[in-house]
Amino acid sequence: MLRRVPRDTRLIDRQHSQNRNPLSLVTFQDFASFRPVAKALIDHQDSLFEKWHELYSRHFGANRSLSDQTFDRILGRGLEESMRSIIDADLDGYTSSLRRVGTKLAARKVPFTEILTSLYLFWELVRTDLANVFAFDHVEALTLFSKFCHHKAVLIADAYQRELASSGDVKIRSVTHGRSHADNSLDLFHGLAGQTASMRELFRKIEAAARTRGSVLIAGESGTGKEPIARAIHACSPEPKGRFMALNCAAIPRELMESELFGHRRGSFSGASSDYLGIFRAADGGTLLLDEITEMSPNTQGKLLRALQERTVRPVGSTDEIPVDIRLISSTNRDPEEAVRSGHFRQDLYYRLQAAVLHVPPLRERIEDLELLIPYFIDAVNTRGGRNPMDGVAPDALARMKTYRWPGNVRELSNVIEAAYTFGTSSTIGLNDMPPTMIDALETAQVQPVAQPSNQTHTYAETEREAIVHALEQTRGNKVRAAALLQISRKRLYSRMAKYGLV
């Protein structure tokens, strides 16, 4: 059983208030004495880090602040870098690597108790398995390793507090202030960033969908992150051991789609020179994402429906039914109900997938999440190296970003930051680092309010119909934007359009 995590951090507070080097607070006379510990940990790092991550995920569960990738990138990589610096006798590299860990954790507002607990989990993991990790005297190893962990915690805490102390800087930070731990735990979720109510609800539905092997349909505009959501469902599964595979249905010629899905036998058609497994069988035991499923022909959609119902596939040119066990996740950038009405989506297939539909909000409807997404993407590009790292966004650039419509959604934001990193020279993203098309759109976009009829003798139905017509005219028939202007749901808009004969 894990021991209780010590809560007394007065040593760290005292050190910070006196503004001294944290090295002076720890008995660290012989830096070289840590070298055998570091070498032993490096030799076992793969298994240790895997167990550490498992303990962290199990301990904090859905309330954890760090996604799998972020945990590995910050804590895992930071610890590895610090150990290699010890081996190389590089004291500056050692302190710098741990300070970066503290700074990044503070930027994400990870609760300090969670950080201490995570470090303690690693200490407890190694301490209970000294015989396998260390080849020298256990008492000496325990003493050195305990000293190493204590010193590491002090350095991380020092950088953590310094980052919080500077949070009044104009540079944008990862998380807004004043939220509870429960709220904060949802900021980063399996590589997805979001703090708005719509994203928290999406995270909840992802976890609910992951608990079963049922099919899922993800609906959202292009660039909203439908594939990362599918990967999050796979990662949240009780046993995410199988493969995750994705197929873009829009990129496959319709005449080859059936073969791509279910495989084919040699000689079944011209060019079939050998047997082909098909992506269904290749993903057997795992998760398959069919991206842009509405681009698939109705005929192939019918065969897909049969495969889902029977849990079998029949390769092209074969009469054999081959059982498969997959979780199917589909995605579309169309409104599913509108796709059914237009004939792009078979109604029977939609009904099959309708039980679990996840609607992804566009970025313009969750602008508040920019304060999470921007640092997330900045951190991602900084890991590539090659130039001085970026650390924030200038206030005027951030203000423009918040008024931009982001038609390309999260993908467009990622591309803007990557372009600023590639071609910019400053550590701060400014207006000059934004694409010209984005600046032009910001300068010319004027969203006019929905015109209200002036004739007070109109009935409520006439007034409502006229408001809908005006909204559709202003948005050039874009029903998503029209619903946003009218401040009603898309479902309600479709219902009112049908009522007034506007379909």
Secondary structure per residue as TSV (DSSP state, phi and psi in degrees):
chain	resnum	aa	ss	phi	psi
A	1	M	-	360.0	140.2
A	2	L	-	-73.2	139.0
A	3	R	-	-72.7	160.9
A	4	R	-	-68.9	139.3
A	5	V	-	-74.2	128.9
A	6	P	-	-62.0	137.5
A	7	R	-	-103.0	-10.5
A	8	D	-	-77.9	111.0
A	9	T	-	-114.9	25.1
A	10	R	H	-63.2	-32.4
A	11	L	H	-59.2	-43.7
A	12	I	H	-68.4	-43.1
A	13	D	H	-61.9	-42.3
A	14	R	H	-64.4	-41.1
A	15	Q	H	-62.4	-42.1
A	16	H	H	-68.5	-39.4
A	17	S	H	-67.2	-30.8
A	18	Q	H	-87.2	-6.0
A	19	N	T	56.1	45.6
A	20	R	-	-107.8	164.1
A	21	N	-	-66.7	127.8
A	22	P	G	-62.4	-19.7
A	23	L	G	-60.6	-30.6
A	24	S	G	-74.8	-13.1
A	25	L	G	-91.2	-9.1
A	26	V	S	-121.1	141.0
A	27	T	-	-70.7	100.7
A	28	F	-	-137.7	49.3
A	29	Q	S	-68.9	-34.0
A	30	D	-	-122.4	91.3
A	31	F	G	-59.5	-33.3
A	32	A	G	-67.4	-19.8
A	33	S	G	-67.9	-19.3
A	34	F	G	-79.7	-11.6
A	35	R	H	-60.5	-45.1
A	36	P	H	-60.8	-36.0
A	37	V	H	-64.3	-46.4
A	38	A	H	-62.4	-41.8
A	39	K	H	-63.2	-41.7
A	40	A	H	-64.1	-40.6
A	41	L	H	-68.4	-40.0
A	42	I	H	-61.9	-40.0
A	43	D	H	-63.8	-26.8
A	44	H	T	-115.6	18.3
A	45	Q	H	-64.2	-36.9
A	46	D	H	-60.2	-51.4
A	47	S	H	-70.3	-37.1
A	48	L	H	-65.7	-45.6
A	49	F	H	-66.3	-36.2
A	50	E	H	-64.4	-44.0
A	51	K	H	-67.2	-37.7
A	52	W	H	-62.6	-46.6
A	53	H	H	-63.1	-37.8
A	54	E	H	-64.7	-42.1
A	55	L	H	-64.3	-42.7
A	56	Y	H	-61.3	-47.5
A	57	S	H	-64.0	-39.7
A	58	R	H	-70.8	-38.5
A	59	H	H	-68.6	-45.5
A	60	F	H	-96.8	-20.5
A	61	G	G	56.1	-136.5
A	62	A	G	-69.6	-13.8
A	63	N	G	-87.6	2.8
A	64	R	-	-68.5	147.0
A	65	S	S	-87.5	-22.1
A	66	L	S	-109.9	131.5
A	67	S	-	-70.7	170.3
A	68	D	H	-57.4	-48.1
A	69	Q	H	-65.3	-41.5
A	70	T	H	-68.1	-38.9
A	71	F	H	-58.4	-48.3
A	72	D	I	-65.3	-40.1
A	73	R	I	-71.6	-36.0
A	74	I	I	-93.6	-62.1
A	75	L	I	-73.8	-48.1
A	76	G	I	-62.7	-51.9
A	77	R	H	-67.3	-37.2
A	78	G	H	-63.1	-42.1
A	79	L	H	-67.5	-40.8
A	80	E	H	-62.3	-44.6
A	81	E	H	-62.2	-40.1
A	82	S	H	-65.3	-38.9
A	83	M	H	-69.0	-38.8
A	84	R	H	-68.8	-31.7
A	85	S	H	-66.5	-36.0
A	86	I	H	-64.2	-44.6
A	87	I	H	-60.5	-37.7
A	88	D	T	-85.3	4.1
A	89	A	T	56.9	38.6
A	90	D	-	-106.4	91.2
A	91	L	H	-66.9	-39.5
A	92	D	H	-63.0	-43.8
A	93	G	H	-63.4	-36.1
A	94	Y	H	-63.2	-50.9
A	95	T	H	-67.6	-37.9
A	96	S	H	-63.8	-42.1
A	97	S	H	-64.2	-41.0
A	98	L	H	-74.2	-32.0
A	99	R	H	-66.0	-37.3
A	100	R	H	-62.5	-37.6
A	101	V	H	-60.6	-48.8
A	102	G	H	-61.8	-40.1
A	103	T	H	-64.6	-44.7
A	104	K	H	-67.0	-37.7
A	105	L	H	-67.7	-38.4
A	106	A	H	-68.1	-37.4
A	107	A	H	-61.6	-28.4
A	108	R	T	-93.5	3.8
A	109	K	T	54.4	39.4
A	110	V	-	-68.3	126.4
A	111	P	-	-55.3	139.2
A	112	F	H	-63.6	-33.5
A	113	T	H	-63.2	-33.7
A	114	E	H	-68.5	-36.5
A	115	I	H	-65.5	-47.9
A	116	L	H	-60.1	-42.5
A	117	T	H	-63.2	-41.3
A	118	S	H	-61.9	-43.4
A	119	L	H	-65.9	-37.9
A	120	Y	H	-67.5	-35.6
A	121	L	H	-60.7	-39.5
A	122	F	H	-66.7	-42.8
A	123	W	H	-59.9	-45.6
A	124	E	H	-66.6	-37.1
A	125	L	H	-60.3	-48.6
A	126	V	H	-71.5	-40.6
A	127	R	H	-60.5	-36.8
A	128	T	T	-81.9	-3.5
A	129	D	T	-133.3	39.0
A	130	L	H	-61.3	-34.4
A	131	A	H	-61.6	-34.7
A	132	N	H	-85.9	-23.9
A	133	V	H	-91.0	-46.5
A	134	F	-	-107.0	136.7
A	135	A	S	-98.5	2.8
A	136	F	S	-115.4	-173.9
A	137	D	-	-51.3	130.4
A	138	H	H	-65.5	-40.5
A	139	V	H	-64.3	-46.2
A	140	E	H	-63.1	-42.2
A	141	A	H	-62.7	-43.2
A	142	L	H	-63.4	-41.8
A	143	T	H	-63.1	-48.4
A	144	L	H	-65.6	-41.6
A	145	F	H	-68.0	-39.3
A	146	S	H	-62.4	-41.4
A	147	K	H	-65.2	-40.2
A	148	F	H	-61.4	-46.0
A	149	C	H	-66.2	-39.4
A	150	H	H	-64.3	-45.3
A	151	H	H	-64.9	-39.1
A	152	K	H	-61.8	-42.7
A	153	A	H	-63.7	-38.6
A	154	V	H	-65.3	-44.4
A	155	L	H	-64.6	-43.4
A	156	I	H	-63.6	-43.9
A	157	A	H	-64.5	-38.7
A	158	D	H	-61.1	-47.6
A	159	A	H	-66.8	-36.1
A	160	Y	H	-60.0	-48.4
A	161	Q	H	-69.3	-36.3
A	162	R	H	-63.8	-38.9
A	163	E	H	-65.5	-42.2
A	164	L	H	-64.9	-37.5
A	165	A	H	-64.6	-27.8
A	166	S	T	-97.2	13.9
A	167	S	T	-68.1	-10.6
A	168	G	T	-80.3	-0.1
A	169	D	S	-61.3	157.1
A	170	V	S	-71.5	-15.0
A	171	K	S	-70.7	139.7
A	172	I	-	-68.9	140.9
A	173	R	-	-107.8	168.0
A	174	S	S	-69.5	-36.0
A	175	V	S	-136.3	142.2
A	176	T	-	-73.2	163.3
A	177	H	S	-88.8	164.3
A	178	G	S	80.5	18.5
A	179	R	-	-105.8	155.1
A	180	S	-	-76.4	167.8
A	181	H	H	-60.6	-39.4
A	182	A	H	-61.9	-41.0
A	183	D	H	-67.7	-42.4
A	184	N	H	-63.2	-30.2
A	185	S	T	-65.7	-16.6
A	186	L	T	-96.9	0.6
A	187	D	S	-65.6	-41.8
A	188	L	E	-123.5	119.9
A	189	F	E	-136.3	101.4
A	190	H	T	49.8	47.6
A	191	G	T	84.3	0.3
A	192	L	E	-106.7	136.8
A	193	A	E	-112.9	131.7
A	194	G	-	-177.3	139.8
A	195	Q	-	-128.4	-5.6
A	196	T	S	-76.7	164.0
A	197	A	H	-61.2	-37.7
A	198	S	H	-65.8	-36.4
A	199	M	H	-74.9	-36.3
A	200	R	H	-63.2	-39.6
A	201	E	H	-65.9	-37.3
A	202	L	H	-63.8	-42.9
A	203	F	H	-60.6	-40.2
A	204	R	H	-62.4	-42.0
A	205	K	H	-69.5	-33.7
A	206	I	H	-60.6	-46.9
A	207	E	H	-64.6	-38.5
A	208	A	H	-65.8	-43.3
A	209	A	H	-65.7	-32.6
A	210	A	H	-70.5	-20.8
A	211	R	T	-72.6	-14.1
A	212	T	S	-119.5	173.1
A	213	R	-	-102.3	15.4
A	214	G	-	-70.5	161.0
A	215	S	-	-73.0	150.7
A	216	V	E	-131.9	141.4
A	217	L	E	-117.4	125.0
A	218	I	E	-108.0	121.6
A	219	A	E	-116.6	129.5
A	220	G	-	-177.7	159.2
A	221	E	-	-65.0	162.8
A	222	S	T	-60.9	135.3
A	223	G	T	88.6	3.4
A	224	T	S	-82.9	-9.1
A	225	G	-	97.4	41.8
A	226	K	H	-69.5	-38.1
A	227	E	H	-67.7	-43.7
A	228	P	H	-57.9	-33.2
A	229	I	H	-66.4	-41.7
A	230	A	H	-61.8	-40.5
A	231	R	H	-66.3	-34.6
A	232	A	H	-66.4	-39.2
A	233	I	H	-60.7	-44.6
A	234	H	H	-61.9	-43.0
A	235	A	H	-68.8	-30.0
A	236	C	H	-80.8	-8.7
A	237	S	S	-62.5	148.4
A	238	P	S	-56.6	-33.9
A	239	E	-	-133.7	76.3
A	240	P	T	-79.6	50.9
A	241	K	T	-84.7	-31.8
A	242	G	S	-71.1	175.9
A	243	R	-	-78.3	150.5
A	244	F	E	-106.3	123.4
A	245	M	E	-129.2	147.1
A	246	A	E	-132.1	144.3
A	247	L	E	-134.5	124.7
A	248	N	E	-86.4	106.4
A	249	C	G	-65.5	-26.9
A	250	A	G	-72.7	-17.3
A	251	A	G	-94.3	-4.8
A	252	I	S	-106.3	127.9
A	253	P	-	-55.9	140.8
A	254	R	H	-59.5	-33.7
A	255	E	H	-72.4	-15.1
A	256	L	H	-105.2	-3.2
A	257	M	H	-63.4	-43.7
A	258	E	H	-61.2	-42.0
A	259	S	H	-64.8	-39.9
A	260	E	H	-64.5	-36.2
A	261	L	H	-76.7	-52.6
A	262	F	H	-107.4	-5.2
A	263	G	-	85.6	176.7
A	264	H	B	-152.1	162.9
A	265	R	-	-94.6	152.1
A	266	R	T	-59.9	133.5
A	267	G	T	81.7	3.5
A	268	S	S	-70.6	-22.1
A	269	F	S	-158.5	167.6
A	270	S	T	-60.6	126.2
A	271	G	T	97.0	-9.4
A	272	A	-	-84.0	80.8
A	273	S	-	-83.9	-9.9
A	274	S	S	-153.3	165.5
A	275	D	-	-66.0	145.8
A	276	Y	B	-128.8	130.8
A	277	L	-	-69.0	-42.9
A	278	G	-	88.2	151.0
A	279	I	H	-72.9	-25.3
A	280	F	H	-61.1	-49.2
A	281	R	H	-73.3	-30.7
A	282	A	H	-66.5	-30.6
A	283	A	T	-93.8	9.8
A	284	D	T	-54.6	128.4
A	285	G	T	89.3	-4.9
A	286	G	S	-127.0	-143.8
A	287	T	E	-122.6	135.7
A	288	L	E	-120.4	125.9
A	289	L	E	-104.0	122.9
A	290	L	E	-103.6	98.3
A	291	D	E	-79.2	138.3
A	292	E	T	55.4	58.3
A	293	I	G	-64.8	-25.6
A	294	T	G	-72.5	-8.0
A	295	E	G	-84.1	-6.4
A	296	M	S	-78.5	143.4
A	297	S	-	-64.7	149.7
A	298	P	H	-55.5	-36.3
A	299	N	H	-62.8	-46.0
A	300	T	H	-69.1	-33.7
A	301	Q	H	-60.6	-36.0
A	302	G	H	-64.6	-40.4
A	303	K	H	-70.3	-32.8
A	304	L	H	-64.9	-40.8
A	305	L	H	-59.9	-42.8
A	306	R	H	-64.0	-40.2
A	307	A	H	-62.4	-37.0
A	308	L	H	-69.7	-39.5
A	309	Q	H	-71.3	-41.2
A	310	E	H	-91.3	-14.7
A	311	R	T	59.2	34.2
A	312	T	E	-138.8	159.0
A	313	V	E	-129.2	151.7
A	314	R	-	-122.0	109.4
A	315	P	-	-60.4	150.3
A	316	V	B	-60.3	130.9
A	317	G	T	84.7	8.0
A	318	S	-	-125.6	155.2
A	319	T	-	-106.6	0.9
A	320	D	-	-83.2	138.1
A	321	E	-	-98.3	119.2
A	322	I	E	-109.2	122.1
A	323	P	E	-69.8	143.1
A	324	V	-	-136.2	149.9
A	325	D	-	-128.3	98.4
A	326	I	-	-135.7	157.9
A	327	R	E	-96.4	120.8
A	328	L	E	-96.5	126.3
A	329	I	E	-118.5	127.2
A	330	S	E	-114.1	155.9
A	331	S	E	-141.9	155.6
A	332	T	E	-153.3	145.9
A	333	N	S	-94.7	6.6
A	334	R	S	-97.9	158.2
A	335	D	-	-70.1	121.7
A	336	P	H	-55.4	-44.3
A	337	E	H	-67.9	-37.7
A	338	E	H	-67.9	-35.1
A	339	A	H	-65.4	-34.4
A	340	V	H	-65.9	-44.9
A	341	R	H	-65.3	-33.7
A	342	S	H	-85.3	-5.4
A	343	G	T	88.7	5.8
A	344	H	S	-83.6	-15.2
A	345	F	S	-134.1	120.0
A	346	R	-	-62.2	133.7
A	347	Q	H	-63.9	-40.1
A	348	D	H	-67.2	-35.4
A	349	L	H	-69.5	-40.1
A	350	Y	H	-62.6	-41.6
A	351	Y	H	-62.6	-33.8
A	352	R	H	-66.4	-36.0
A	353	L	H	-94.2	-7.5
A	354	Q	T	-67.1	-21.1
A	355	A	T	-63.5	-29.3
A	356	A	S	-134.4	88.2
A	357	V	E	-112.5	125.6
A	358	L	E	-107.9	118.5
A	359	H	E	-95.6	124.0
A	360	V	-	-97.2	120.6
A	361	P	-	-70.9	141.4
A	362	P	-	-69.1	161.3
A	363	L	G	-62.8	-34.5
A	364	R	G	-65.2	-19.3
A	365	E	G	-93.3	-0.4
A	366	R	-	-141.2	51.6
A	367	I	G	-58.0	-28.8
A	368	E	G	-57.8	-25.5
A	369	D	G	-74.3	-6.8
A	370	L	H	-56.6	-33.1
A	371	E	H	-69.9	-13.0
A	372	L	H	-100.8	-41.8
A	373	L	H	-69.4	-40.8
A	374	I	H	-61.8	-51.8
A	375	P	H	-62.9	-32.6
A	376	Y	H	-61.6	-46.4
A	377	F	H	-74.4	-33.2
A	378	I	H	-62.6	-43.7
A	379	D	H	-62.7	-36.4
A	380	A	H	-64.8	-43.9
A	381	V	H	-74.9	-29.4
A	382	N	H	-65.0	-28.6
A	383	T	T	-67.6	-15.2
A	384	R	T	-76.9	-24.3
A	385	G	-	71.8	-171.4
A	386	G	S	99.0	-13.4
A	387	R	S	-160.7	169.4
A	388	N	-	-63.5	139.2
A	389	P	-	-67.3	150.9
A	390	M	-	-87.3	148.8
A	391	D	-	-134.9	9.9
A	392	G	E	170.0	-172.0
A	393	V	E	-127.8	135.6
A	394	A	-	-63.8	148.3
A	395	P	H	-56.8	-41.4
A	396	D	H	-68.7	-35.6
A	397	A	H	-67.4	-40.2
A	398	L	H	-64.6	-39.7
A	399	A	H	-62.3	-40.7
A	400	R	H	-65.9	-41.1
A	401	M	H	-59.1	-35.4
A	402	K	H	-75.1	-17.9
A	403	T	H	-100.6	-6.7
A	404	Y	-	-76.6	149.2
A	405	R	-	-82.8	-18.2
A	406	W	-	50.4	65.4
A	407	P	T	-63.7	-26.1
A	408	G	T	-90.8	2.6
A	409	N	H	59.5	-146.1
A	410	V	H	-63.5	-34.0
A	411	R	H	-62.3	-40.5
A	412	E	H	-64.4	-41.4
A	413	L	H	-61.0	-44.0
A	414	S	H	-60.1	-41.9
A	415	N	H	-67.1	-37.0
A	416	V	H	-62.5	-44.1
A	417	I	H	-69.6	-38.0
A	418	E	H	-65.5	-39.0
A	419	A	H	-65.9	-39.5
A	420	A	H	-64.6	-37.0
A	421	Y	H	-69.1	-38.7
A	422	T	H	-73.7	-44.6
A	423	F	H	-105.2	-15.5
A	424	G	-	-80.5	164.0
A	425	T	-	-120.9	-16.3
A	426	S	S	-88.9	159.7
A	427	S	S	-79.6	-9.1
A	428	T	E	-118.8	134.6
A	429	I	E	-76.3	123.0
A	430	G	-	-115.0	-178.2
A	431	L	G	-60.8	-35.0
A	432	N	G	-67.3	-17.1
A	433	D	G	-87.2	-5.1
A	434	M	S	-87.7	148.7
A	435	P	-	-61.1	144.7
A	436	P	H	-56.5	-38.5
A	437	T	H	-62.7	-33.5
A	438	M	H	-71.2	-41.0
A	439	I	H	-64.7	-43.6
A	440	D	H	-60.1	-42.8
A	441	A	H	-65.6	-37.3
A	442	L	H	-67.2	-34.3
A	443	E	H	-80.3	-27.3
A	444	T	H	-105.1	-18.6
A	445	A	-	-68.1	123.1
A	446	Q	-	-132.9	106.7
A	447	V	-	-87.2	111.8
A	448	Q	-	-81.5	142.2
A	449	P	-	-66.1	153.8
A	450	V	-	-64.5	125.0
A	451	A	-	-67.5	133.4
A	452	Q	-	-101.3	135.5
A	453	P	-	-61.0	139.1
A	454	S	-	-89.0	-17.5
A	455	N	-	-77.0	107.5
A	456	Q	T	-74.8	-7.2
A	457	T	T	-86.2	-4.0
A	458	H	S	-65.4	147.1
A	459	T	-	-73.8	168.0
A	460	Y	H	-60.9	-41.4
A	461	A	H	-63.9	-41.0
A	462	E	H	-66.2	-40.9
A	463	T	H	-63.5	-42.9
A	464	E	H	-65.4	-42.8
A	465	R	H	-62.2	-43.3
A	466	E	H	-65.3	-38.1
A	467	A	H	-63.8	-40.2
A	468	I	H	-65.9	-41.8
A	469	V	H	-61.5	-44.5
A	470	H	H	-62.2	-42.8
A	471	A	H	-63.1	-42.7
A	472	L	H	-66.8	-35.8
A	473	E	H	-66.4	-43.1
A	474	Q	H	-66.1	-33.0
A	475	T	T	-98.6	9.5
A	476	R	T	55.1	40.1
A	477	G	T	84.5	2.1
A	478	N	-	-75.2	106.9
A	479	K	H	-70.2	-30.8
A	480	V	H	-64.4	-47.5
A	481	R	H	-69.3	-35.8
A	482	A	H	-63.0	-42.8
A	483	A	H	-62.7	-37.9
A	484	A	H	-66.1	-40.1
A	485	L	H	-64.3	-38.6
A	486	L	H	-81.1	-10.3
A	487	Q	T	60.7	42.7
A	488	I	S	-130.8	166.6
A	489	S	-	-75.5	157.8
A	490	R	H	-61.8	-38.0
A	491	K	H	-61.5	-41.6
A	492	R	H	-67.9	-36.8
A	493	L	H	-61.9	-45.7
A	494	Y	H	-61.5	-39.4
A	495	S	H	-64.1	-43.7
A	496	R	H	-70.5	-35.3
A	497	M	H	-63.6	-41.5
A	498	A	H	-65.4	-37.7
A	499	K	H	-64.4	-38.7
A	500	Y	T	-97.9	11.4
A	501	G	T	68.4	34.1
A	502	L	-	-101.7	5.0
A	503	V	-	-76.2	360.0
